[in-house]
Amino acid sequence: MIGVKKQDIVYDLAKNHFLGDFPASLPIEKAYLHIGIYMGWVIDNELYSEFFEDEASTEIYRFSRREIGCIILAEIWNGALSHELFNDETNLFTFYYYAGGLFKKDYIDVLVKSHKTIYHVEDDWENFDKISQRMNERFEEWRKLTKT
């Protein structure tokens, strides 16, 4: 990441999905789901930054109570998954896991299975729990790798 300013790091944007090869038969909100799942996992594990906590305390609370889903969570942030949402450790993990393509692989392996595309996955707590379990495993594996 030499030459890249921290404030310039954006891991994903929903807009890049619904302006790309997004299925015309689906509402554009479905392009936000995978981003919202990642954000929700960060919330559940309290891996967010002070900035995010200050700016989104209501959304963090409502998500923790399961009052809003992953799509709404991502829509609130305009579908942007960026460095300012995460603490330093989470940014390092996100660079490795999300930007490195492992999250997408896990998302497909765990959730897509019988669906046509990643965008056909439903925004429900069962799917969130399934992928969160895999993400927890990946995070612990990564922590072990980086602590040695």
N, C-alpha and C positions, 0 to 999 in steps of 0.2 A: 504494500500500500504506500510505497514511496511516492511522494509528489501528490498524493491525494489528501485533501483537507478533510478532517473528520466531519465537518458540517456538510460535506458534499456526498457522503455515503448514503445511498438509497439502495436497499437490498431488493425491493420489488415495488411495483406500482400496478394497481388494478387496471388503470387506464391502458397500460401496455398489453394487457390480456384482452380486454373487450374491444380494443381497436385492432387486434391481431387476428388470429385464426379462431376467434370465439364463435361458437355455434349460434346461428341466427335465431334458432328456435328457443333459446333460453333468455331469461331476463339478465341484464348486465350485472345485477347484484351478485349473480353466481361467480363472477370474476373476482369478488372480494373474499370468498370463503376461505381459501387456503391462507391468505394473509391474516384474516381474522382468527383463524385457528392458531397460527403462530403467536399472534398478539395475546390471545387468551391463555395459551400455555405459559407465556411470560408472566402474565398476571397471576395465574394460579400458583406459580412458583416464586412470586415476588422478586423477579429478576429485572424489573423495570428501573428506569432512571428516576432521579429526583424531579427532573423536568416533567416527565410523564406523570408521575404521582401528583405533582402540583397542578398540571393542566387537565388531568383526566380523573381526578379523584372520584367523581360521581360515576363515571363509566366503569372504573375499576370496581367500585362497590357494587354497582348493578350487575356487572358481569360475574363477580364472585358469588352473588346471590342467584345467578342464572335467570336474571330478569331480562337481559338482552343476549342475543346470540352472537355468533362470530361474524356474520355478515354485517350486522349493525355496528359492531365494534370497529371493524375495518372501515366502514363508510364514514364514521365519525372523524376518522383521520384521513379522509379522502383516498383511502386505499393505499396509503404510503407506509411502507415498512422501512423506517430509516433509523440511523444510529442514535438519534436523540431520544428514542423511546427506551433504550436499553442502558443498563449500567455497563461498566468497562468489561467485566467478565462476559456478560451476555453478548456484547458486541463481538468479542473474540470468537465465542461459540457460534454466533450467527454468521460470521464471515466464513468459518469452517463448514458449518452444517447447512445453512440456508443458501448462501452464495456459492458454496462448493457443490451444490446439486444433490446432496444426500437427503435433504428434506423432501425434495420432489420425488426422489426414488422411494423413500419411505411412504410418502403420501399415496403414491400409485400402488405400492405393494400392500398397504394396509387398507386403503379406502376405495380405490378405483375399481379393482377387480372386475365386476360385471357391468360397470358403467362404460358408456361410449368414450367419455373424456374426463379429465380432472374436474371439469365444470359441472358434471352431472351428479356429483356427490351432494348429499343432503346436508343442510345445516341443522344438525340435531346433536343432542348431548351424547348419544351413543357413539356416533362417529368421532366427536371430539375426544371422548374418553379413550377410544381405541388408539387414535394417533398420538394422544398425549402420553400414553403408556410407552409407545415406541420412542417418543422424543425424550422422555425421562431416562430411558435406557441409553440412548445416544449421548445425552448430556453427562451421565455418570461415566460412560466410557471415555468421553472427551476429557473430563476432569482427571481421570486416572492417567491418561496419556500426557496431559500437560503438567501434572504434578511431579512427574519423574524426571 
